[in-house]
Amino acid sequence: MEDSDPTTAVILAAGEGRRLAPLTNRRPKPMLPVVNKPLLEHVVEACVAAEIDRIVMIVGYERERIQTYFGDGDDWGVDIEYAVQRTQLGTAHALEQAAPRVDGPFLALNGDRIIEPTIIEAVRTAGSEAAATMAITRVQDPSTYGVVSVDGDRVTDIVEKPGDDSPPQLINAGVYRFSPEIFDAINTIEASPDGEFRLTDAISRLTDAGVRAVRYDGRWLDVSHPWDLLAVTGRLLDAEGGVTAGRVGERAVVSEAGRLAETATVGTSAVVGRATTVGANARIGPNATVERSVVLPDATVEAGAVLRDCIVGANAHVGANATVPGGDGRVILAGDVYEPVRLGGVVGDNATVGGGATLEPGTILGDSVDVASGVTVGDTIDDGVVVRRG
């Protein structure tokens, strides 16, 4: 690393994550737990491993959750300070909030992508001759990302969210090196049709001055939908292995690719399968089976329940012998229809699923929903609704 290489990173962590509701009703998207720690913590750890010594976090929605958890960064060995995006007006507007806090070249990262330190190191040391440098990676489905055209290592065009049925392409990986020119470029852009000021539009203003592409083919995991949380959890556990730190009853089985928090409890003869995490103070009852699922802190899964491909929110309660069979379902998120997706169900924070109830694939229960015993539920149920027979 040369002396001119920046050691300050701006992390964009102000977003709400509407497509992840109800999981983001009370927590910002970057604070969703991935293998029992916030998504944003994975980003901070990658920055520290890449020898970043100062982080400016752009926070907004439910920002207290982030600021309370990370504080001044001392627990991670990095200085963390905060800038607030008070109105959610897009990624360019978010980055602009850091302008008074950076001097000279700096890095910028999305706070909701799990990456390796190598991508940060590569972008930081790519050289200072370009007005901007961005990491690019190839994905199978680029429809919801910024598709990047390149000529050698030079970015020539960025097309935001090209739509369904796009072939595999290079996309913007969300790791950048900027000179202060980026703030001048931000001041020249107009809002997109959805009212947001996009960082990619500002970067496009710099292509004549030179935007460098750094190719990356390492770990790049995105959590944009509930089923992504399950898939990313599984990939990380398969790669890193699980940890059985909680209390495990007699004859219970916990997969080597599962992870229990230190204060989690698994009852007698229960099964915690691969790709499953059980959060702090959560309890899995006797003879229950939980596979490829994420159980958030303080949740309870009672005796004999069977959960597959399921997310159980904080302080939620799943009754005895309830069933979430898992598999592919149809899901509607923020007005968009997704089909088929592998999602057994989402049980929102403080929700209750009665004994013997069944959630059909793709079911999403909002926060504080109350499903009566023996009822079969499908589709999306709004927050606070009581579901009874008949």
HUHU-V685878 format. One record per helix or strand of 2 or more residues. SS is the DSSP state (2 for helix, 1 for strand). FROM is the first residue (numbers start at 0). TO is the last residue. If there is no record, write none. Layout:
# HUHU-V685878
((SS | FROM | TO) (SS | FROM | TO))
This chain:
# HUHU-V685878
((1 | 7 | 12) (2 | 17 | 19) (2 | 28 | 30) (2 | 38 | 48) (1 | 53 | 58) (2 | 62 | 69) (2 | 73 | 75) (1 | 78 | 83) (2 | 90 | 95) (2 | 98 | 100) (1 | 105 | 109) (1 | 112 | 114) (2 | 116 | 123) (1 | 131 | 138) (1 | 145 | 150) (1 | 153 | 159) (1 | 168 | 177) (2 | 180 | 185) (2 | 198 | 203) (1 | 210 | 214) (1 | 219 | 221) (2 | 225 | 239) (1 | 242 | 243) (1 | 246 | 247) (1 | 252 | 253) (1 | 257 | 259) (1 | 264 | 265) (1 | 270 | 271) (1 | 275 | 277) (1 | 282 | 283) (1 | 288 | 290) (1 | 293 | 294) (1 | 299 | 300) (1 | 305 | 307) (1 | 309 | 311) (1 | 316 | 317) (1 | 322 | 323) (1 | 327 | 332) (1 | 335 | 341) (1 | 344 | 346) (1 | 351 | 352) (1 | 357 | 358) (1 | 362 | 364) (1 | 369 | 370) (1 | 375 | 376) (1 | 379 | 380) (1 | 385 | 386))
